[in-house]
Amino acid sequence: MRSIPVSAAAALDLLCVLIFVVAGRAEHERGNPLAGIAETAWPFLAALVAGWLITLAWRAPARILPTGLLIWAVTVVGGMLLRVLGGGSTQLSFFVVTALFLGATLIGWRAVAQLARPRGTESRVSP
């Protein structure tokens, strides 16, 4: 398997966050679904972008360490901070579910990619 293109890695990360938000909104449905998804998603999407910028993820987007781990941490912590600053609640149970789900998905797809690539190849983007 060749390296994962940056666009595919970014799309997978975006999908992880959106699945988290949509699943959570479906479980706790209230009000306008699209507005609710946007309201819940924006802090985590902004933090995801920050995670990509901080880690320079485009250099090795499928790496678990340090890329995936740092993207996960920045997305969870940054998303929670932005959520609080935006007036949202952050109960401990929400924080735990967020950390577990995003950890399983943001790090999980990278682990699958690492297992699927042939030995001796790097997870860097090909020129």
DOZA-961699 format. One record per residue (C-alpha): x, y, z; residue in three letters. Coordinates in Angstrom, 1 decimal, padded with zeros to 4 digits. Example, Ala and Ser with C-alpha at 12.3 -4.5 7.8 and 13.67 -1.06 7.14 Angstrom:
BEGIN
[rodo [012.3 -004.5 007.8] "ALA"]
[rodo [013.7 -001.1 007.1] "SER"]
END
This chain:
BEGIN
[rodo [000.0 000.0 000.0] "MET"]
[rodo [001.3 003.4 -000.9] "ARG"]
[rodo [001.3 006.4 001.5] "SER"]
[rodo [-002.0 007.9 002.2] "ILE"]
[rodo [-002.5 011.2 000.4] "PRO"]
[rodo [-002.8 014.3 002.5] "VAL"]
[rodo [-006.3 015.0 001.2] "SER"]
[rodo [-007.4 011.5 002.2] "ALA"]
[rodo [-005.9 011.8 005.6] "ALA"]
[rodo [-007.5 015.2 006.1] "ALA"]
[rodo [-010.9 013.8 004.9] "ALA"]
[rodo [-010.6 010.8 007.3] "LEU"]
[rodo [-009.9 013.2 010.2] "ASP"]
[rodo [-012.8 015.4 009.2] "LEU"]
[rodo [-015.1 012.4 008.9] "LEU"]
[rodo [-014.0 011.2 012.4] "CYS"]
[rodo [-015.1 014.5 014.0] "VAL"]
[rodo [-018.3 014.7 012.0] "LEU"]
[rodo [-019.3 011.1 012.8] "ILE"]
[rodo [-018.7 011.9 016.5] "PHE"]
[rodo [-020.9 015.0 016.3] "VAL"]
[rodo [-023.7 013.4 014.3] "VAL"]
[rodo [-023.8 010.4 016.5] "ALA"]
[rodo [-023.9 012.5 019.6] "GLY"]
[rodo [-026.6 014.8 018.2] "ARG"]
[rodo [-028.7 011.8 017.2] "ALA"]
[rodo [-028.5 010.4 020.8] "GLU"]
[rodo [-029.4 013.8 022.3] "HIS"]
[rodo [-031.7 015.2 019.5] "GLU"]
[rodo [-033.1 018.6 020.1] "ARG"]
[rodo [-034.0 021.6 017.9] "GLY"]
[rodo [-032.8 022.1 014.4] "ASN"]
[rodo [-030.5 019.2 013.4] "PRO"]
[rodo [-028.3 021.1 011.0] "LEU"]
[rodo [-027.9 024.1 013.3] "ALA"]
[rodo [-027.2 021.7 016.2] "GLY"]
[rodo [-024.5 019.8 014.2] "ILE"]
[rodo [-022.8 023.1 013.2] "ALA"]
[rodo [-023.0 024.4 016.8] "GLU"]
[rodo [-021.5 021.2 018.2] "THR"]
[rodo [-018.9 020.6 015.4] "ALA"]
[rodo [-017.3 024.0 015.0] "TRP"]
[rodo [-015.1 023.9 018.2] "PRO"]
[rodo [-013.8 020.4 017.3] "PHE"]
[rodo [-013.2 021.2 013.6] "LEU"]
[rodo [-011.3 024.4 014.5] "ALA"]
[rodo [-009.2 022.4 017.0] "ALA"]
[rodo [-008.6 019.7 014.4] "LEU"]
[rodo [-007.3 022.3 012.0] "VAL"]
[rodo [-005.1 023.7 014.8] "ALA"]
[rodo [-003.8 020.1 015.4] "GLY"]
[rodo [-002.9 019.8 011.7] "TRP"]
[rodo [-001.1 023.1 011.8] "LEU"]
[rodo [000.8 022.4 015.0] "ILE"]
[rodo [001.9 019.0 014.0] "THR"]
[rodo [002.6 019.9 010.3] "LEU"]
[rodo [000.5 016.8 009.6] "ALA"]
[rodo [000.8 017.0 005.9] "TRP"]
[rodo [004.4 015.8 006.2] "ARG"]
[rodo [003.4 012.4 007.6] "ALA"]
[rodo [-000.4 012.4 007.9] "PRO"]
[rodo [-000.8 008.7 008.7] "ALA"]
[rodo [001.8 008.5 011.4] "ARG"]
[rodo [000.5 007.6 014.9] "ILE"]
[rodo [003.4 009.1 016.7] "LEU"]
[rodo [003.6 012.0 017.0] "PRO"]
[rodo [001.1 013.2 014.4] "THR"]
[rodo [-002.0 011.2 015.3] "GLY"]
[rodo [-001.5 011.4 019.0] "LEU"]
[rodo [-001.0 015.2 019.0] "LEU"]
[rodo [-003.9 015.8 016.5] "ILE"]
[rodo [-006.2 013.8 018.9] "TRP"]
[rodo [-005.0 015.7 022.0] "ALA"]
[rodo [-005.3 019.1 020.4] "VAL"]
[rodo [-008.7 018.2 018.9] "THR"]
[rodo [-010.1 017.1 022.3] "VAL"]
[rodo [-008.6 019.7 024.5] "VAL"]
[rodo [-008.9 022.6 022.1] "GLY"]
[rodo [-012.4 021.6 021.1] "GLY"]
[rodo [-013.5 021.5 024.8] "MET"]
[rodo [-011.8 024.9 025.5] "LEU"]
[rodo [-013.6 026.5 022.5] "LEU"]
[rodo [-016.8 024.9 023.5] "ARG"]
[rodo [-016.6 026.4 027.0] "VAL"]
[rodo [-015.6 029.8 025.6] "LEU"]
[rodo [-018.6 029.6 023.2] "GLY"]
[rodo [-020.9 029.0 026.2] "GLY"]
[rodo [-021.3 025.2 025.8] "GLY"]
[rodo [-021.3 022.7 028.6] "SER"]
[rodo [-018.5 020.2 029.2] "THR"]
[rodo [-019.6 017.7 031.7] "GLN"]
[rodo [-017.0 015.1 032.7] "LEU"]
[rodo [-019.0 012.3 030.9] "SER"]
[rodo [-018.9 014.4 027.7] "PHE"]
[rodo [-015.2 014.9 027.9] "PHE"]
[rodo [-014.6 011.2 028.5] "VAL"]
[rodo [-016.8 010.1 025.6] "VAL"]
[rodo [-015.2 012.7 023.4] "THR"]
[rodo [-011.7 011.6 024.3] "ALA"]
[rodo [-012.4 007.9 023.8] "LEU"]
[rodo [-014.3 008.3 020.6] "PHE"]
[rodo [-011.9 010.7 018.9] "LEU"]
[rodo [-009.0 008.7 020.2] "GLY"]
[rodo [-010.4 005.5 018.7] "ALA"]
[rodo [-011.1 007.1 015.4] "THR"]
[rodo [-008.3 009.6 014.9] "LEU"]
[rodo [-005.6 007.2 016.1] "ILE"]
[rodo [-007.5 004.1 014.9] "GLY"]
[rodo [-007.5 004.8 011.2] "TRP"]
[rodo [-003.8 005.6 011.4] "ARG"]
[rodo [-003.2 002.3 013.2] "ALA"]
[rodo [-005.0 000.4 010.4] "VAL"]
[rodo [-003.0 002.3 007.8] "ALA"]
[rodo [000.3 001.4 009.6] "GLN"]
[rodo [-000.7 -002.3 009.7] "LEU"]
[rodo [-001.8 -002.3 006.1] "ALA"]
[rodo [001.5 -000.9 004.7] "ARG"]
[rodo [004.4 -003.1 003.7] "PRO"]
[rodo [007.3 -003.3 006.1] "ARG"]
[rodo [010.2 -000.9 005.5] "GLY"]
[rodo [008.0 001.8 004.0] "THR"]
[rodo [007.4 005.2 005.6] "GLU"]
[rodo [004.1 006.9 006.1] "SER"]
[rodo [005.3 010.0 004.4] "ARG"]
[rodo [003.5 011.6 001.5] "VAL"]
[rodo [005.0 010.6 -001.9] "SER"]
[rodo [006.2 013.6 -004.0] "PRO"]
END
